[in-house]
Amino acid sequence: MNPEPDTAILADGTDSQEAPAAEERVVAALLEKGRLKEPDLARARRLHGETGGSLLGLLGRLGLVSERDHAETCAEVLGLRLLAARQVPDNPPELIDDARPLSARFLRQFHLCPLGEARGRILVWMADPFDSYARDAVKLATGLEVQPLVGLRSEIDDLIERWHGQGRSAMGAIVESVDGDGGDMDDVEHLRDLASEAPVIRLVNLVIQRAVELRASDVHIEPFENRLKVRYRIDGVLNEGESPPANLTAAVISRIKIMARLNIAERRLPQDGRIMLRVQGKELDLRVSTVPTAHGESVVMRLLDRETVVFDFERLGFTGQFLPQFQKVLEQPHGILLVTGPTGSGKTTTLYTALSRLNTPDVKIITVEDPVEYQIEGINQIQAKPQIGLDFANALRSIVRQDPDIIMIGEMRDLETARIAIQSALTGHLVLSTLHTNNAAGGITRLLDMGVEDYLLTSTINGILAQRLVRRLEPAHAERYRASAEEIEKFDLRRFQPEGEIHLYRPRPSEMSPTGYLGRTTIMEFLVMNDDLRRAIMRHAGIGELEQLARQHGMRTMYEDGIAKALAGVTTIEEVLRVTEDA
């Protein structure tokens, strides 16, 4: 598909004399929108004074402004059209008569690509449309006036490579510049040298950059016999990305370990570390975990974006009728509140949101975590270090002597930790913690299995919240449809909507979200302790009976909460079924 000319496209580009002024207007707009910080700009200006060239280009290279922010702001300020990669034709245009072909080197240097001719002008896809030198060079070569279109630098570079290079991607170009094979993988110095080579550094940076662009929560780098697999977890679902060749396995993994300050010589034991860096204008905190496998070390990086996390119950998916009930339990002066669910179900974010709600000047809050994921002003957060003897149990013993009002334990992993938490609750503290179970009632049986006495459970547990994360529909493009009779019967939808037509929703891909989903929300169930449940716990009733009793007292299961959100157009039935056991 050729980009059709329209009024926006044919708006005159910036005049050559005005180029510096146009660039400054874009910089000013980035500042105004909060996409660029004043101290960062001041640092970049000092460096720009020494190096010259484009200030915006320098901001991008330093990772102070993201490619998308750069492109969107340029398009807005200069009144030009922003073109996405999927809108670009598959094949390069025919050369214009009498035009001198532009070299691939020139196109790569200035991050631009001609897309064809329209109304006597040449349409040029540019990362820096204010660059008067590049526009004048294209005009001289083609003899045509230049009409700039704005694009993301990486997308333009990929297109240049596809049309005018060897068809390589950005990763392919980097891989090609790496010399030879991996060499001796047992030689630590050789590994260190390999990991410090510019192409390997660029390759790892590219993987992290892609993860940020895709809004991934985790990056999985897994070595296999003939390849190194890279996968990104986006909205809870793993998607395979472009992978480096197998001969770079040791170099790539060593590079990540150097960044995370891990021991690159140790490849027999699991290791955990942390990387703090700035990518595309975002402050990122990466938790790194390595484990040895048959073909080398498998690495998982968890991305924590401090700027995007919002500790707000409504944004998390806590609905109107549920929130007052949860807050009532949260405001109790002592006892235990547990949040349960599998790994990656948002338990920690829920606890942080609860803590930020409880965080007032008259309350002392202490947490023990492994690791400390987000730092909150006014809360004393302790990082557990089991290797030096500072595990949850030992830290808790010391915490109690610090006169806290509220204690948060990252995870109840063993009987010792559970016992100290219960003792703390009995002595007048509010204790918040997480537990790995599938549902709310399972939290009680799990503690009993660990060896906690039933009478201690009944006197300390205030409530147990179980939760899962489901993908949220992108509301602008989601398709509303009438539920079929089979769907109404299978999922018992009349229970949720007794009267009228029942409508459900399905995802529809859009430019913003190719899957039709954007972000995630929580589905949950909340078991509040009552006398009937206490009596059932004392006689060691099973999960089924405990759940039934809780439902009699108004508990809505995760599945039911999910169905209610599917009917409201927040998510889809498929998503609810994906994360709950009910079918």
C-alpha positions in Angstrom: 0.0 0.0 0.0 1.4 3.4 -1.0 0.9 6.2 1.5 -1.7 8.3 -0.2 -1.0 12.1 -0.2 -3.4 14.1 1.9 -3.4 17.6 3.3 -1.3 16.6 6.3 1.3 14.9 4.1 1.5 17.8 1.7 2.0 20.4 4.5 5.3 22.2 3.7 8.2 20.9 5.6 10.3 23.2 7.8 12.4 25.7 5.9 16.1 25.1 5.9 16.9 28.3 7.8 14.4 27.3 10.5 15.8 23.8 11.2 17.5 24.6 14.5 14.4 26.5 15.7 12.2 23.6 14.7 14.4 21.2 16.7 14.2 23.5 19.8 10.4 23.6 19.4 10.3 19.8 19.5 12.6 19.8 22.6 10.4 22.4 24.3 7.3 20.2 23.6 9.0 17.1 25.0 9.8 19.1 28.2 6.3 20.4 28.4 4.8 16.9 28.1 7.1 15.5 30.8 8.8 13.2 28.2 12.1 14.8 28.9 13.6 16.0 32.2 15.3 19.4 32.7 18.5 17.9 34.4 18.8 15.4 31.5 18.5 18.2 28.9 21.1 20.3 30.7 23.6 17.3 30.6 22.8 16.7 26.9 23.3 20.4 26.0 26.8 20.4 27.6 27.7 17.3 25.6 26.1 18.7 22.5 28.3 21.8 22.8 31.4 19.6 22.6 30.2 17.1 19.9 27.8 19.2 17.7 25.2 17.5 15.4 21.6 17.0 16.2 20.5 17.6 19.8 17.5 15.4 19.5 19.6 12.6 17.9 21.9 12.9 20.9 19.0 12.7 23.4 17.9 9.5 21.6 21.4 8.0 21.7 21.7 8.7 25.4 18.4 7.0 26.1 16.9 10.2 27.5 14.0 10.3 25.0 12.2 7.3 23.6 11.9 6.8 19.8 8.1 6.9 20.0 8.1 10.1 22.0 10.6 11.6 19.6 8.5 10.7 16.5 5.1 11.6 18.0 6.3 15.0 19.2 8.0 15.8 15.8 4.8 15.0 13.9 2.7 17.1 16.3 5.0 20.1 16.4 5.8 20.2 12.7 2.3 19.3 11.5 3.4 16.2 9.7 2.0 12.7 9.3 3.3 9.9 11.6 3.7 6.7 9.6 3.8 3.3 11.1 5.9 0.4 9.7 2.7 -1.6 8.8 1.5 1.3 6.6 4.6 1.2 4.4 4.5 -0.8 1.1 6.2 -4.2 0.9 8.3 -3.4 -2.1 10.5 -0.4 -2.8 9.1 2.3 -5.2 10.3 2.6 -8.9 13.1 5.1 -9.3 11.9 8.5 -10.5 13.2 9.4 -14.0 16.5 11.3 -14.0 16.9 10.8 -10.3 20.3 9.8 -8.9 19.9 6.8 -6.6 20.6 7.5 -2.9 23.2 5.2 -1.4 22.2 2.9 1.4 25.0 4.4 3.5 23.5 7.9 3.1 20.0 6.5 4.0 21.4 4.7 7.1 23.4 7.7 8.2 20.4 10.1 8.2 17.7 7.5 9.0 15.5 8.3 6.0 13.9 6.3 3.2 12.1 7.5 0.0 8.7 5.9 -0.3 7.6 7.2 -3.7 6.3 10.3 -5.6 3.1 12.2 -5.1 2.0 15.4 -6.9 5.5 16.2 -8.0 7.0 15.7 -4.6 9.1 12.8 -3.2 7.7 11.3 0.0 10.5 10.6 2.4 10.1 8.7 5.7 12.3 10.4 8.2 13.3 10.0 11.8 14.5 13.7 11.9 12.2 15.7 9.6 13.7 19.0 10.8 17.2 18.0 9.4 17.5 20.5 6.5 20.8 19.0 5.3 19.3 15.6 4.7 16.3 17.1 2.9 18.4 19.3 0.7 20.6 16.3 -0.3 17.5 14.3 -1.3 16.1 17.3 -3.3 19.4 17.7 -5.1 19.6 14.0 -6.0 16.0 13.6 -7.2 15.2 17.1 -8.5 12.0 17.0 -6.5 10.7 18.9 -3.5 10.8 16.8 -0.4 7.7 16.0 1.6 8.7 14.5 5.0 6.7 11.8 6.8 7.7 11.0 10.4 8.6 7.5 11.6 10.4 5.6 14.4 14.2 5.4 13.8 14.3 1.6 14.4 11.4 1.0 11.9 13.0 3.2 9.3 16.4 1.4 9.7 14.7 -2.0 9.4 13.0 -0.8 6.1 16.3 0.5 4.7 17.9 -2.9 5.5 15.0 -4.7 3.9 14.9 -2.6 0.7 18.5 -1.5 0.2 20.6 -3.9 2.3 20.8 -7.6 2.7 17.3 -7.8 4.2 18.8 -8.0 7.7 17.1 -6.8 10.8 18.8 -4.6 13.4 19.8 -7.7 15.2 21.1 -9.4 12.0 23.3 -6.4 11.3 24.8 -6.6 14.8 25.3 -10.3 14.7 27.2 -10.0 11.4 29.7 -7.7 13.0 30.6 -10.2 15.7 33.9 -12.0 15.0 34.3 -15.7 14.9 32.8 -18.3 17.2 32.6 -18.3 20.9 36.0 -19.8 21.5 36.9 -21.4 24.8 33.9 -21.0 27.1 35.8 -22.1 30.2 38.3 -19.2 29.9 36.7 -16.4 32.2 39.0 -13.7 30.8 38.0 -14.6 27.2 34.4 -14.6 28.2 34.8 -11.1 29.8 36.5 -9.8 26.6 33.7 -11.3 24.5 31.0 -9.8 26.6 32.7 -6.4 26.5 32.7 -6.2 22.6 30.6 -3.4 21.1 28.4 -5.7 19.0 27.5 -7.9 22.1 26.7 -4.8 24.2 24.5 -3.4 21.3 22.8 -6.8 21.0 21.8 -7.0 24.7 20.7 -3.3 24.7 18.6 -4.1 21.6 16.9 -7.0 23.4 16.1 -4.8 26.5 15.0 -1.9 24.2 12.6 -4.3 22.3 11.2 -5.4 25.7 10.4 -1.8 26.6 8.8 -1.1 23.2 6.6 -4.2 23.5 5.6 -3.3 27.1 7.0 -6.7 28.3 7.1 -7.6 31.9 9.7 -10.3 31.5 12.5 -11.3 29.0 13.4 -15.0 28.8 16.8 -15.8 27.2 17.0 -19.6 26.9 19.9 -21.6 25.4 19.1 -24.7 23.3 21.4 -27.0 21.3 21.2 -25.0 18.0 19.8 -21.7 19.0 19.4 -19.1 21.7 15.7 -18.4 22.2 14.5 -14.9 23.2 10.9 -14.6 24.4 9.0 -11.6 25.8 6.1 -11.9 28.2 3.5 -9.3 27.1 0.3 -8.9 29.2 1.0 -12.3 30.8 1.5 -14.2 27.5 4.9 -15.3 26.1 5.8 -14.2 22.6 8.9 -15.3 20.7 11.2 -12.6 19.4 14.1 -12.4 17.1 17.0 -14.5 18.5 20.8 -14.3 18.3 22.7 -17.3 16.9 23.7 -20.1 19.3 27.5 -19.3 19.1 26.8 -16.0 20.9 25.0 -17.7 23.9 28.0 -17.4 26.3 28.8 -13.8 25.2 25.2 -12.6 25.6 24.6 -14.3 29.0 28.0 -13.1 30.3 27.1 -9.6 29.2 23.9 -9.7 31.2 25.7 -11.2 34.2 28.3 -8.4 34.1 25.5 -5.8 34.0 23.8 -7.5 37.0 27.2 -7.7 38.9 27.0 -11.5 39.0 29.9 -14.0 39.0 30.5 -14.9 35.3 32.8 -17.8 36.3 30.0 -19.5 38.3 27.8 -21.4 35.9 26.8 -24.4 38.1 24.6 -22.5 40.6 21.6 -20.2 40.2 22.3 -16.5 40.7 20.2 -13.4 41.3 21.1 -9.9 40.6 19.8 -6.4 39.6 20.4 -4.0 36.7 19.5 -0.3 37.0 19.5 1.5 33.7 17.7 4.0 31.5 16.1 2.9 28.3 14.3 5.2 26.0 13.8 7.9 28.6 12.5 5.4 31.3 14.2 4.5 34.6 14.2 0.8 34.6 14.9 -1.7 37.3 15.6 -5.2 36.0 15.7 -8.2 38.3 17.9 -10.9 36.8 17.7 -14.6 37.6 20.1 -17.2 36.1 19.8 -21.0 36.4 22.1 -23.7 34.8 20.5 -25.8 32.1 21.8 -28.6 29.8 22.9 -26.2 27.1 24.1 -23.2 29.3 22.5 -20.8 31.6 18.9 -19.7 31.2 18.3 -16.0 32.1 15.0 -14.3 33.0 14.9 -10.5 33.4 11.9 -9.0 35.2 11.3 -5.4 34.1 10.1 -3.0 36.7 9.2 0.4 35.3 9.0 2.8 38.2 7.3 5.5 36.3 4.3 3.5 35.1 3.3 1.6 38.3 0.3 3.3 39.9 -0.7 2.2 43.4 -4.4 2.7 42.9 -7.1 0.1 43.8 -9.5 1.2 41.1 -6.8 1.0 38.4 -5.9 -2.5 39.7 -9.5 -3.7 39.0 -11.0 -3.5 42.6 -14.7 -3.0 41.8 -17.1 -0.8 43.7 -18.8 -3.4 45.9 -15.6 -5.2 46.6 -13.3 -2.3 47.6 -15.2 -1.2 50.8 -15.1 -4.8 52.1 -11.4 -5.0 51.5 -10.7 -1.6 53.0 -12.7 -2.5 56.1 -10.4 -5.6 56.7 -7.3 -3.4 55.9 -8.2 -0.9 58.5 -8.4 -3.4 61.4 -5.7 -2.6 64.0 -4.2 -6.2 64.2 -4.4 -9.6 62.6 -3.2 -11.0 59.3 -4.2 -10.2 55.7 -3.0 -12.6 53.1 -2.8 -12.2 49.3 -2.5 -15.5 47.4 -1.9 -16.5 43.8 0.7 -18.0 41.6 4.0 -16.1 40.6 3.3 -13.1 38.4 -0.4 -12.6 39.5 0.2 -9.1 40.9 0.3 -10.0 44.6 3.2 -7.6 45.4 1.5 -4.7 43.6 -1.7 -5.3 45.6 0.3 -5.3 48.9 2.2 -2.1 47.9 -1.1 -0.4 47.0 -2.5 -1.4 50.5 0.7 -0.1 52.2 0.6 3.2 50.3 -3.1 3.6 51.5 -2.0 2.8 55.1 1.1 5.0 54.9 0.3 8.0 57.1 2.6 10.0 59.4 1.2 8.4 62.6 1.9 4.8 61.5 5.2 3.0 61.4 5.5 0.4 58.6 8.3 -2.0 58.2 8.6 -4.6 55.3 10.9 -7.6 54.7 11.2 -8.4 51.1 13.2 -10.5 48.7 13.8 -8.4 46.6 12.5 -4.9 47.4 10.6 -4.2 44.1 9.4 -0.6 44.6 10.7 1.9 47.0 8.0 3.9 48.9 8.7 7.1 50.8 7.9 6.8 54.5 8.1 3.0 54.7 11.1 1.1 56.2 12.0 -1.6 53.6 14.4 -4.4 54.5 16.1 -6.5 51.8 16.3 -10.1 52.9 19.8 -11.6 52.4 19.7 -15.4 53.3 23.3 -15.8 52.3 24.4 -13.8 55.3 21.7 -15.2 57.6 19.2 -12.4 57.2 16.2 -14.5 56.1 12.5 -13.6 56.7 12.4 -15.3 60.1 15.6 -13.6 61.5 14.5 -10.2 60.1 11.1 -10.5 61.6 12.5 -11.2 65.1 14.4 -8.0 64.9 11.5 -6.0 63.4 9.2 -6.6 66.3 11.7 -4.8 68.5 11.5 -1.8 66.2 8.0 -0.9 67.5 6.1 -1.1 64.1 2.3 -0.8 63.7 2.2 -2.6 60.4 4.5 -5.4 59.1 4.7 -6.6 55.6 6.4 -10.0 54.8 7.2 -10.6 51.2 6.3 -14.3 51.4 5.4 -16.9 54.0 7.7 -19.6 52.9 8.0 -21.8 55.9 6.5 -22.6 59.3 9.0 -20.5 61.2 8.1 -17.3 59.3 4.4 -18.1 59.6 4.7 -18.6 63.4 6.5 -15.3 64.0 3.9 -13.5 61.8 1.1 -15.0 63.9 2.9 -14.0 67.1 3.2 -10.5 65.7 -0.5 -10.4 64.9 -1.4 -11.7 68.4 0.7 -8.9 70.0 -1.2 -6.1 68.3 0.4 -5.7 64.9 -1.3 -5.7 61.5 0.6 -8.2 59.3 0.4 -8.3 55.5 1.9 -11.2 53.5 1.7 -13.3 50.4 1.2 -17.1 50.0 1.4 -19.3 46.9 -2.0 -21.0 46.6 -4.6 -21.3 43.9 -7.6 -19.8 45.7 -8.6 -18.0 49.0 -9.8 -21.1 50.9 -6.5 -22.9 49.8 -4.6 -20.3 51.9 -6.1 -21.8 55.1 -5.4 -25.4 54.2 -1.8 -24.4 53.1 -1.0 -22.9 56.5 -2.5 -25.9 58.3 -0.3 -28.2 56.1 2.7 -26.1 57.0 2.1 -27.0 60.6 0.3 -23.8 61.9 -2.1 -24.7 64.8 -5.8 -24.3 63.9 -6.6 -22.2 67.0 -3.9 -19.7 66.1 -5.3 -19.3 62.5 -8.8 -18.7 63.7 -7.7 -15.9 66.1 -5.3 -14.1 63.7 -6.5 -14.3 60.0 -8.8 -11.4 59.1 -9.1 -12.0 55.4 -7.5 -13.9 52.4 -7.5 -12.3 48.9 -6.8 -14.6 45.9 -6.1 -13.0 42.6 -5.1 -13.5 38.9 -4.3 -11.1 36.1 -6.3 -11.1 32.9 -5.6 -9.1 29.8 -7.7 -6.0 29.5 -9.5 -5.3 26.2 -8.4 -2.2 24.3 -11.7 -0.3 24.6 -11.7 1.8 21.4 -11.6 -1.3 19.1 -13.2 -4.1 21.1 -16.2 -5.6 19.3 -19.4 -6.0 21.2 -21.6 -9.0 20.2 -24.7 -10.8 21.3 -24.0 -13.9 23.4 -25.3 -17.1 21.9 -27.7 -19.4 23.7 -24.9 -22.0 24.1 -22.6 -19.4 25.8 -25.4 -18.2 28.1 -26.1 -21.8 29.1 -22.5 -23.0 29.4 -21.3 -20.0 31.5 -24.6 -19.6 33.4 -24.7 -15.9 32.3 -28.3 -15.4 33.4 -27.1 -15.7 37.0 -25.2 -12.4 36.4 -27.8 -10.7 34.2 -31.3 -12.0 34.7 -33.1 -9.7 32.3 -32.5 -8.4 28.7 -30.1 -9.2 26.0 -26.6 -10.4 27.1 -23.6 -9.0 25.2 -20.0 -10.1 25.3 -16.9 -8.6 23.8 -14.0 -9.9 21.6 -10.6 -8.3 20.9 -10.0 -6.5 17.6 -6.4 -5.7 16.5 -5.5 -2.0 16.2 -2.4 0.0 15.5 -2.0 0.6 19.3 -2.5 -3.0 20.2 -1.9 -5.7 17.6 -3.6 -8.4 19.9 -6.6 -6.3 20.7 -5.6 -6.3 24.4 -3.8 -3.5 26.2 -2.6 -3.9 29.8 -4.0 -6.2 32.5 -6.6 -6.1 35.3 -7.2 -8.2 38.4 -9.9 -10.8 39.0 -10.2 -11.8 42.6 -12.0 -13.5 45.4 -11.9 -12.3 49.0 -12.5 -14.6 52.0 -13.4 -12.7 55.2 -13.1 -14.6 58.4 -16.3 -15.3 60.3 -17.6 -17.6 63.1 -18.8 -20.3 60.7 -15.4 -20.5 59.0 -13.6 -20.5 62.3 -15.7 -23.6 63.4 -14.9 -25.3 60.1 -11.2 -24.6 60.5 -11.2 -26.1 64.0 -12.5 -29.4 62.6 -10.1 -29.2 59.6 -12.7 -28.9 56.9 -11.6 -29.3 53.3 -11.2 -26.5 50.7 -14.6 -27.2 49.1 -16.5 -26.8 52.4 -14.6 -23.6 53.4 -15.3 -22.1 50.0 -19.0 -23.0 50.2 -19.2 -21.4 53.7 -17.5 -18.2 52.4 -19.9 -18.0 49.4 -22.8 -18.3 51.8 -21.5 -15.2 53.5 -21.2 -13.2 50.2 -17.9 -14.2 48.7 -17.7 -14.0 44.9 -15.3 -16.5 43.4 -12.5 -15.4 41.0 -14.4 -17.0 38.1 -17.6 -15.1 39.0 -15.7 -11.8 39.3 -14.1 -12.6 35.9 -17.4 -13.3 34.2 -18.8 -10.0 35.6 -15.9 -8.1 34.1 -16.3 -10.0 30.8 -20.0 -8.8 30.7 -18.8 -5.3 31.5 -16.5 -5.3 28.5 -13.3 -5.1 30.6 -12.0 -8.5 29.4 -13.1 -11.6 27.5 -14.6 -14.9 28.6 -11.5 -16.7 27.0 -9.2 -14.7 29.2 -11.1 -15.6 32.4 -11.1 -19.3 31.5 -7.4 -19.1 30.7 -6.5 -18.1 34.3 -9.1 -19.8 36.3 -9.7 -23.5 36.8 -13.5 -23.3 36.1 -14.5 -24.2 32.6 
